[in-house]
Amino acid sequence: MTPYFFGFGSLVNTATHVYGNTRPARLQGWRRAWVHTPALRLAFLSATPADGHAIDGLLAAVPGGDWAALDEREFAYVRVDVTAQVGHDMTPPPQISLYQVPQADQAAGSVAHPILLSYLDVVLRGYTQVFGAAGAEAFMTSTDGWDTPILDDRAAPQYPRHQEITPSERDFHDRLIADVGASVLAADT
């Protein structure tokens, strides 16, 4: 049977990958967070077990169980089996993994290790496309680490899978950022 991954960040945006047979799903007992890891210079999304919490995301098939390309893309993460914790509409249920920064490698983001706004824009676009505006809002409220500064790199995007956003998307994303009280730093020019 074909295995699946549970995307909870940029992988929700299907324009960032080639994996198909996607469908919305909910992961029980986990919470998203912005973290820094020594393997990366910036803050990235990870997930941590958290009783009583749940996060929405996207399942996508990994044809032939060939994880090599995804493992390379997610090199700072480890694959974790979450099959029993994912609610979805598939029968029989497939094996499902997510990518998590190892707990021992997680540190808080900082001015030296900020969130890229170009990365956040990609994530929010994905959540809006899959779950609507309410889904993007739920992403913000079900994610920890908004005390990590956000570097406004929209003029010269540093995120390798960045996407141009529309003015209405920009306004919506900026409102969501303001609503969670995150600070946005100007990029050095």
Contacts in CASP RR format, 6 or more apart in sequence:
PFRMAT RR
TARGET T0000
AUTHOR 0000-0000-0000
METHOD contacts of the structure
MODEL  1
MTPYFFGFGSLVNTATHVYGNTRPARLQGWRRAWVHTPALRLAFLSATPA
DGHAIDGLLAAVPGGDWAALDEREFAYVRVDVTAQVGHDMTPPPQISLYQ
VPQADQAAGSVAHPILLSYLDVVLRGYTQVFGAAGAEAFMTSTDGWDTPI
LDDRAAPQYPRHQEITPSERDFHDRLIADVGASVLAADT
1 92 0 8 1.000
1 94 0 8 1.000
1 95 0 8 1.000
2 21 0 8 1.000
2 61 0 8 1.000
2 62 0 8 1.000
2 63 0 8 1.000
2 64 0 8 1.000
2 65 0 8 1.000
2 94 0 8 1.000
3 61 0 8 1.000
3 62 0 8 1.000
3 64 0 8 1.000
3 65 0 8 1.000
3 67 0 8 1.000
3 94 0 8 1.000
3 95 0 8 1.000
3 96 0 8 1.000
3 97 0 8 1.000
4 21 0 8 1.000
4 59 0 8 1.000
4 60 0 8 1.000
4 61 0 8 1.000
4 62 0 8 1.000
4 94 0 8 1.000
4 95 0 8 1.000
4 96 0 8 1.000
4 97 0 8 1.000
5 11 0 8 1.000
5 19 0 8 1.000
5 59 0 8 1.000
5 60 0 8 1.000
5 62 0 8 1.000
5 70 0 8 1.000
5 96 0 8 1.000
5 97 0 8 1.000
5 98 0 8 1.000
5 99 0 8 1.000
6 25 0 8 1.000
6 27 0 8 1.000
6 57 0 8 1.000
6 58 0 8 1.000
6 59 0 8 1.000
6 82 0 8 1.000
6 86 0 8 1.000
6 96 0 8 1.000
6 97 0 8 1.000
6 98 0 8 1.000
7 57 0 8 1.000
7 58 0 8 1.000
7 59 0 8 1.000
7 60 0 8 1.000
7 98 0 8 1.000
7 99 0 8 1.000
8 27 0 8 1.000
8 30 0 8 1.000
8 32 0 8 1.000
8 45 0 8 1.000
8 47 0 8 1.000
8 55 0 8 1.000
8 56 0 8 1.000
8 57 0 8 1.000
8 98 0 8 1.000
9 32 0 8 1.000
9 45 0 8 1.000
9 57 0 8 1.000
9 123 0 8 1.000
9 127 0 8 1.000
9 139 0 8 1.000
10 16 0 8 1.000
10 45 0 8 1.000
10 119 0 8 1.000
10 122 0 8 1.000
10 123 0 8 1.000
10 161 0 8 1.000
11 17 0 8 1.000
11 58 0 8 1.000
11 60 0 8 1.000
12 57 0 8 1.000
12 58 0 8 1.000
12 123 0 8 1.000
12 126 0 8 1.000
12 127 0 8 1.000
12 130 0 8 1.000
13 122 0 8 1.000
13 123 0 8 1.000
13 125 0 8 1.000
13 126 0 8 1.000
13 129 0 8 1.000
13 161 0 8 1.000
13 163 0 8 1.000
14 20 0 8 1.000
14 22 0 8 1.000
14 58 0 8 1.000
14 60 0 8 1.000
14 126 0 8 1.000
14 129 0 8 1.000
15 161 0 8 1.000
15 163 0 8 1.000
16 122 0 8 1.000
16 161 0 8 1.000
17 60 0 8 1.000
17 70 0 8 1.000
17 73 0 8 1.000
19 60 0 8 1.000
19 61 0 8 1.000
19 62 0 8 1.000
19 63 0 8 1.000
19 70 0 8 1.000
20 60 0 8 1.000
20 61 0 8 1.000
21 60 0 8 1.000
21 61 0 8 1.000
22 58 0 8 1.000
22 59 0 8 1.000
22 60 0 8 1.000
22 61 0 8 1.000
23 58 0 8 1.000
23 59 0 8 1.000
23 88 0 8 1.000
23 89 0 8 1.000
23 90 0 8 1.000
24 56 0 8 1.000
24 57 0 8 1.000
24 58 0 8 1.000
24 59 0 8 1.000
24 130 0 8 1.000
24 131 0 8 1.000
25 56 0 8 1.000
25 57 0 8 1.000
25 58 0 8 1.000
25 59 0 8 1.000
25 86 0 8 1.000
25 87 0 8 1.000
25 88 0 8 1.000
25 96 0 8 1.000
26 54 0 8 1.000
26 55 0 8 1.000
26 56 0 8 1.000
26 57 0 8 1.000
26 86 0 8 1.000
26 87 0 8 1.000
26 88 0 8 1.000
27 47 0 8 1.000
27 54 0 8 1.000
27 55 0 8 1.000
27 56 0 8 1.000
27 57 0 8 1.000
27 82 0 8 1.000
27 85 0 8 1.000
27 86 0 8 1.000
27 87 0 8 1.000
27 98 0 8 1.000
28 52 0 8 1.000
28 54 0 8 1.000
28 85 0 8 1.000
28 86 0 8 1.000
28 87 0 8 1.000
29 49 0 8 1.000
29 50 0 8 1.000
29 51 0 8 1.000
29 52 0 8 1.000
29 53 0 8 1.000
29 54 0 8 1.000
29 85 0 8 1.000
30 47 0 8 1.000
30 48 0 8 1.000
30 49 0 8 1.000
30 50 0 8 1.000
30 53 0 8 1.000
30 54 0 8 1.000
30 55 0 8 1.000
30 82 0 8 1.000
30 85 0 8 1.000
30 98 0 8 1.000
31 47 0 8 1.000
31 48 0 8 1.000
31 50 0 8 1.000
31 53 0 8 1.000
31 55 0 8 1.000
31 142 0 8 1.000
31 143 0 8 1.000
31 144 0 8 1.000
32 45 0 8 1.000
32 46 0 8 1.000
32 47 0 8 1.000
32 55 0 8 1.000
32 139 0 8 1.000
32 142 0 8 1.000
32 143 0 8 1.000
32 144 0 8 1.000
33 45 0 8 1.000
33 46 0 8 1.000
33 47 0 8 1.000
33 48 0 8 1.000
33 106 0 8 1.000
33 143 0 8 1.000
33 144 0 8 1.000
33 145 0 8 1.000
34 43 0 8 1.000
34 44 0 8 1.000
34 45 0 8 1.000
34 46 0 8 1.000
34 109 0 8 1.000
34 115 0 8 1.000
34 143 0 8 1.000
34 144 0 8 1.000
34 145 0 8 1.000
34 146 0 8 1.000
34 148 0 8 1.000
35 43 0 8 1.000
35 44 0 8 1.000
35 45 0 8 1.000
35 46 0 8 1.000
35 101 0 8 1.000
35 106 0 8 1.000
35 107 0 8 1.000
35 108 0 8 1.000
35 109 0 8 1.000
35 145 0 8 1.000
36 42 0 8 1.000
36 43 0 8 1.000
36 44 0 8 1.000
36 106 0 8 1.000
36 107 0 8 1.000
36 108 0 8 1.000
36 109 0 8 1.000
36 110 0 8 1.000
36 113 0 8 1.000
36 148 0 8 1.000
37 44 0 8 1.000
37 46 0 8 1.000
37 76 0 8 1.000
37 101 0 8 1.000
37 102 0 8 1.000
37 105 0 8 1.000
37 106 0 8 1.000
37 107 0 8 1.000
38 105 0 8 1.000
38 107 0 8 1.000
39 75 0 8 1.000
39 76 0 8 1.000
39 105 0 8 1.000
40 76 0 8 1.000
41 113 0 8 1.000
42 113 0 8 1.000
42 114 0 8 1.000
42 115 0 8 1.000
42 116 0 8 1.000
42 119 0 8 1.000
42 151 0 8 1.000
42 158 0 8 1.000
43 109 0 8 1.000
43 110 0 8 1.000
43 113 0 8 1.000
43 114 0 8 1.000
43 115 0 8 1.000
43 148 0 8 1.000
44 76 0 8 1.000
44 101 0 8 1.000
44 119 0 8 1.000
45 123 0 8 1.000
45 143 0 8 1.000
46 77 0 8 1.000
46 100 0 8 1.000
46 101 0 8 1.000
46 106 0 8 1.000
47 55 0 8 1.000
47 98 0 8 1.000
47 100 0 8 1.000
48 100 0 8 1.000
48 103 0 8 1.000
48 106 0 8 1.000
53 142 0 8 1.000
54 142 0 8 1.000
55 142 0 8 1.000
56 127 0 8 1.000
56 131 0 8 1.000
56 135 0 8 1.000
56 138 0 8 1.000
56 139 0 8 1.000
56 142 0 8 1.000
57 130 0 8 1.000
57 131 0 8 1.000
58 130 0 8 1.000
59 86 0 8 1.000
59 88 0 8 1.000
59 90 0 8 1.000
59 96 0 8 1.000
61 94 0 8 1.000
62 70 0 8 1.000
67 79 0 8 1.000
70 99 0 8 1.000
71 79 0 8 1.000
74 99 0 8 1.000
76 101 0 8 1.000
76 105 0 8 1.000
77 99 0 8 1.000
77 100 0 8 1.000
77 101 0 8 1.000
77 102 0 8 1.000
78 99 0 8 1.000
78 100 0 8 1.000
78 101 0 8 1.000
78 102 0 8 1.000
79 97 0 8 1.000
79 98 0 8 1.000
79 99 0 8 1.000
80 97 0 8 1.000
80 98 0 8 1.000
80 99 0 8 1.000
80 100 0 8 1.000
81 95 0 8 1.000
81 96 0 8 1.000
81 97 0 8 1.000
82 96 0 8 1.000
82 97 0 8 1.000
82 98 0 8 1.000
83 93 0 8 1.000
83 94 0 8 1.000
83 95 0 8 1.000
83 96 0 8 1.000
86 96 0 8 1.000
88 96 0 8 1.000
107 113 0 8 1.000
108 145 0 8 1.000
108 147 0 8 1.000
108 148 0 8 1.000
109 115 0 8 1.000
109 145 0 8 1.000
109 148 0 8 1.000
110 148 0 8 1.000
110 149 0 8 1.000
111 149 0 8 1.000
111 185 0 8 1.000
113 148 0 8 1.000
114 148 0 8 1.000
114 149 0 8 1.000
114 150 0 8 1.000
114 151 0 8 1.000
114 185 0 8 1.000
115 148 0 8 1.000
115 149 0 8 1.000
115 150 0 8 1.000
115 151 0 8 1.000
115 182 0 8 1.000
116 150 0 8 1.000
116 151 0 8 1.000
116 153 0 8 1.000
116 157 0 8 1.000
116 158 0 8 1.000
116 159 0 8 1.000
117 150 0 8 1.000
117 151 0 8 1.000
117 152 0 8 1.000
117 153 0 8 1.000
117 154 0 8 1.000
117 184 0 8 1.000
118 153 0 8 1.000
118 154 0 8 1.000
118 157 0 8 1.000
118 158 0 8 1.000
118 159 0 8 1.000
118 162 0 8 1.000
119 159 0 8 1.000
119 162 0 8 1.000
120 150 0 8 1.000
120 173 0 8 1.000
120 177 0 8 1.000
121 154 0 8 1.000
121 162 0 8 1.000
121 163 0 8 1.000
121 165 0 8 1.000
121 169 0 8 1.000
121 170 0 8 1.000
121 173 0 8 1.000
122 159 0 8 1.000
122 161 0 8 1.000
122 162 0 8 1.000
122 163 0 8 1.000
123 139 0 8 1.000
124 136 0 8 1.000
124 139 0 8 1.000
124 169 0 8 1.000
124 172 0 8 1.000
124 173 0 8 1.000
124 176 0 8 1.000
125 163 0 8 1.000
125 165 0 8 1.000
125 169 0 8 1.000
126 136 0 8 1.000
127 135 0 8 1.000
127 136 0 8 1.000
127 138 0 8 1.000
127 139 0 8 1.000
128 135 0 8 1.000
128 136 0 8 1.000
128 169 0 8 1.000
128 172 0 8 1.000
131 138 0 8 1.000
131 139 0 8 1.000
133 172 0 8 1.000
136 172 0 8 1.000
136 173 0 8 1.000
136 176 0 8 1.000
137 176 0 8 1.000
137 179 0 8 1.000
140 146 0 8 1.000
140 176 0 8 1.000
140 177 0 8 1.000
140 179 0 8 1.000
140 180 0 8 1.000
141 180 0 8 1.000
146 180 0 8 1.000
146 181 0 8 1.000
146 182 0 8 1.000
147 182 0 8 1.000
148 182 0 8 1.000
149 182 0 8 1.000
149 183 0 8 1.000
149 184 0 8 1.000
149 185 0 8 1.000
150 177 0 8 1.000
150 182 0 8 1.000
150 183 0 8 1.000
150 184 0 8 1.000
150 185 0 8 1.000
151 158 0 8 1.000
151 184 0 8 1.000
151 185 0 8 1.000
151 187 0 8 1.000
152 184 0 8 1.000
152 185 0 8 1.000
152 186 0 8 1.000
152 187 0 8 1.000
153 159 0 8 1.000
153 187 0 8 1.000
154 170 0 8 1.000
155 187 0 8 1.000
155 189 0 8 1.000
156 187 0 8 1.000
165 173 0 8 1.000
177 184 0 8 1.000
END
